Amino acid sequence: MRQLSRVESMIFLLGGLLMVIGAGTSLLAWGAAPYMFAVGALCFTAMQMKQRYDGQNVTIRRLRRMMLISDVLFLVSALLMFASQRNVFGLDHITYLQYVYQKWVVTLLIAAILQLYSFHRLGQELAKE
């Protein structure tokens, strides 16, 4: 896999930190939390997409796809965080509460589980190779 440069690694870590701070402070109903999470998710996913794998190992390619799916879910979580602040989709109140309000937590949890699993397994597979 392509290694990130020092600056790219710092952006990657800063993105992860901003995502954690944004998700944590959203529980306190801080108005800037979705913005912090969105910037962090953009930084995190952009740097993760720069890490390419050009080999032929099917397992590593599958794990990379899982990481890309979790990156998309991080971005969906950011969108749902913004939508949880106010009804931006124009839905009626009951539908909004059922399908949108605070559902970013579910997509964030799924993305985090996929990231943890793929990071753990990717390290093992790259060590084998």
C-alpha positions as CSV (number, residue, x, y, z in Angstrom):
1,M,0.0,0.0,0.0
2,R,1.1,3.5,-0.7
3,Q,2.3,5.2,2.5
4,L,1.2,8.7,3.4
5,S,3.7,11.5,3.7
6,R,4.3,13.3,7.0
7,V,1.9,16.1,6.2
8,E,-0.8,13.7,4.9
9,S,-0.5,11.6,8.1
10,M,-1.0,14.8,10.1
11,I,-4.1,15.7,8.1
12,F,-5.3,12.1,8.6
13,L,-4.9,12.3,12.3
14,L,-6.4,15.7,12.6
15,G,-9.4,14.5,10.6
16,G,-9.9,11.6,13.0
17,L,-9.5,13.9,16.0
18,L,-12.0,16.4,14.6
19,M,-14.5,13.6,13.9
20,V,-14.2,12.4,17.6
21,I,-14.6,16.0,18.9
22,G,-17.5,16.7,16.6
23,A,-19.3,13.5,17.5
24,G,-18.7,14.0,21.2
25,T,-19.7,17.6,21.4
26,S,-22.9,17.0,19.4
27,L,-24.2,15.2,22.5
28,L,-23.9,18.6,24.2
29,A,-26.0,20.2,21.4
30,W,-23.2,22.5,20.4
31,G,-24.1,24.2,17.1
32,A,-20.6,23.9,15.5
33,A,-20.3,20.1,16.1
34,P,-21.6,19.0,12.7
35,Y,-19.2,21.4,11.0
36,M,-16.2,20.0,13.0
37,F,-17.4,16.4,12.2
38,A,-17.8,17.2,8.5
39,V,-14.4,18.8,8.1
40,G,-12.8,15.9,10.0
41,A,-14.7,13.3,7.9
42,L,-13.6,15.1,4.7
43,C,-9.9,15.1,5.8
44,F,-10.0,11.6,7.1
45,T,-11.7,10.1,4.0
46,A,-9.5,12.1,1.5
47,M,-6.3,10.8,3.1
48,Q,-7.6,7.3,3.3
49,M,-8.5,7.4,-0.4
50,K,-4.9,8.5,-1.2
51,Q,-3.7,5.2,0.2
52,R,-3.9,3.0,-2.8
53,Y,-3.2,-0.7,-3.2
54,D,-2.1,-1.9,-6.6
55,G,-1.3,-5.5,-5.8
56,Q,-3.2,-8.6,-6.7
57,N,-4.1,-9.9,-3.2
58,V,-7.9,-10.3,-3.2
59,T,-8.2,-10.1,0.6
60,I,-6.5,-6.7,0.8
61,R,-8.6,-5.4,-2.1
62,R,-11.7,-6.5,-0.2
63,L,-10.6,-4.8,3.0
64,R,-9.9,-1.6,1.0
65,R,-13.4,-1.7,-0.4
66,M,-14.7,-2.1,3.2
67,M,-12.7,1.0,4.2
68,L,-14.1,2.9,1.3
69,I,-17.7,1.9,2.2
70,S,-17.0,3.1,5.8
71,D,-15.6,6.4,4.4
72,V,-18.9,6.9,2.6
73,L,-20.8,6.1,5.8
74,F,-18.7,8.7,7.6
75,L,-19.8,11.3,5.1
76,V,-23.4,10.2,5.3
77,S,-23.1,10.6,9.1
78,A,-22.0,14.2,8.6
79,L,-24.9,14.9,6.3
80,L,-27.3,13.3,8.8
81,M,-25.8,15.4,11.6
82,F,-26.7,18.6,9.7
83,A,-30.1,17.2,9.0
84,S,-30.7,16.5,12.7
85,Q,-30.3,20.1,13.5
86,R,-33.2,21.1,11.4
87,N,-35.5,19.5,8.9
88,V,-33.6,20.2,5.7
89,F,-35.3,17.5,3.7
90,G,-38.8,19.0,4.0
91,L,-40.3,15.9,5.6
92,D,-43.4,16.0,7.9
93,H,-42.5,16.0,11.6
94,I,-43.3,12.3,12.3
95,T,-41.4,11.0,9.3
96,Y,-38.5,13.3,10.2
97,L,-38.3,12.0,13.7
98,Q,-38.6,8.3,12.6
99,Y,-36.0,8.3,9.8
100,V,-33.7,11.3,10.1
101,Y,-33.4,12.8,13.6
102,Q,-30.3,11.5,15.4
103,K,-29.9,8.6,13.0
104,W,-26.3,9.7,12.3
105,V,-25.3,7.7,15.3
106,V,-26.3,4.4,13.5
107,T,-24.3,5.2,10.4
108,L,-21.3,6.4,12.5
109,L,-21.4,3.1,14.5
110,I,-21.5,1.0,11.4
111,A,-18.6,3.0,9.8
112,A,-16.5,2.8,12.9
113,I,-17.0,-1.0,13.2
114,L,-16.0,-1.5,9.5
115,Q,-13.0,0.7,10.0
116,L,-11.8,-1.1,13.1
117,Y,-12.2,-4.5,11.5
118,S,-10.5,-3.5,8.2
119,F,-7.6,-1.7,10.0
120,H,-7.0,-4.8,12.1
121,R,-7.2,-7.3,9.3
122,L,-5.3,-5.1,6.8
123,G,-2.3,-4.9,9.1
124,Q,-2.2,-8.7,9.4
125,E,-2.6,-9.2,5.6
126,L,0.1,-6.7,4.8
127,A,2.5,-8.3,7.2
128,K,1.9,-11.6,5.4
129,E,2.7,-10.0,2.1
